[in-house]
Amino acid sequence: MIRHIVLIRFRQDITAAEVADIFAELHEIQAKIPGLVSITSGRSESPEKIERGYMHGFIADFTDWAALEAYQVHPAHKKLGARLVENAIGGLDGILVFDLPADLPAAIPA
């Protein structure tokens, strides 16, 4: 599994409703990309408070690198990516992306 982690510093003039709409668009992509297993998105609730301005983000889990690549070139992702860049502080500078190979948890025997 590949875990695609994206952190965003949204501009201060972006409303909570606009952020929710962006994340709704993100979740719609899941049905369009084979191998996109799950998406979790939202605002940080970290008690550590060291987000350094990256208060929103999402995690998208893919079956493998090929599924992540299919997502990256898909028109729906390109459209959403442009929207994220447009609404992030400093454009692309307001977005962090980290891709991490992750093993799925082993099944617990019944």
C-alpha positions in Angstrom: 0.0 0.0 0.0 1.1 3.6 -0.7 0.0 6.3 1.7 -0.2 9.7 0.0 -0.1 12.5 2.6 -0.9 16.1 1.7 -0.8 19.0 4.1 -2.2 22.4 3.1 -1.9 25.9 4.4 -5.1 27.5 3.1 -5.3 31.2 2.6 -6.9 33.1 5.4 -9.7 34.3 3.2 -10.9 30.7 2.5 -14.0 29.9 4.4 -14.7 26.6 6.2 -17.5 26.0 3.6 -15.0 26.4 0.8 -12.6 23.9 2.4 -15.4 21.5 2.9 -16.3 21.8 -0.8 -12.7 21.2 -1.8 -12.6 18.0 0.4 -16.0 16.9 -1.0 -14.5 17.1 -4.5 -11.5 15.1 -3.3 -13.7 12.4 -2.0 -15.6 12.2 -5.3 -12.3 11.2 -7.0 -12.2 7.9 -5.0 -14.9 6.3 -7.2 -13.0 7.3 -10.3 -9.6 5.8 -9.6 -9.1 2.0 -9.4 -6.7 1.2 -6.6 -7.6 4.3 -4.5 -8.6 2.5 -1.3 -9.6 5.3 1.0 -9.4 9.0 1.6 -9.4 10.8 5.0 -9.4 14.5 5.1 -9.9 17.4 7.6 -8.5 20.0 9.9 -5.8 19.2 12.4 -6.9 18.5 15.9 -3.4 17.8 17.2 -2.9 18.6 20.9 0.8 19.2 20.1 -0.1 22.3 18.1 3.1 22.2 15.9 1.4 22.2 12.5 3.3 25.3 11.5 0.3 26.6 9.6 -0.5 23.4 7.8 -4.0 23.1 9.5 -5.7 21.0 6.8 -4.7 17.9 5.0 -5.7 14.5 3.6 -4.4 11.0 3.4 -5.2 8.9 0.3 -4.3 5.2 0.4 -3.5 3.4 -2.8 -3.0 -0.3 -3.5 0.4 0.3 -5.2 2.6 2.9 -7.0 0.7 2.3 -10.3 -2.6 3.3 -8.7 -1.0 6.5 -7.3 0.4 7.3 -10.7 -3.1 6.7 -12.3 -4.4 9.2 -9.7 -1.7 11.8 -10.4 -2.5 11.9 -14.2 -6.3 11.6 -13.9 -8.1 14.8 -15.1 -10.1 15.0 -11.8 -6.9 15.1 -9.8 -5.4 17.7 -12.0 -8.5 19.9 -11.6 -8.5 19.4 -7.8 -4.7 20.0 -7.6 -5.1 23.3 -9.4 -7.9 24.3 -7.0 -5.7 23.4 -4.0 -2.7 25.4 -5.4 -5.1 28.4 -6.1 -6.3 28.4 -2.5 -3.0 27.7 -0.7 -0.8 30.3 0.8 1.9 31.0 -1.7 0.4 28.6 -4.2 2.4 25.3 -4.4 4.6 26.6 -1.6 1.6 26.2 0.7 1.3 22.4 0.0 3.4 19.5 1.3 3.2 16.0 -0.2 4.7 12.9 1.3 4.3 9.4 -0.2 5.1 6.5 2.1 5.0 2.8 1.4 3.0 1.2 4.2 2.1 -2.4 4.9 -1.5 -3.2 5.5 -2.1 -4.5 9.0 -2.0 -8.3 9.2 -5.4 -9.9 9.6 -6.2 -11.1 13.1 -6.9 -14.8 13.1 -10.5 -15.6 14.0 
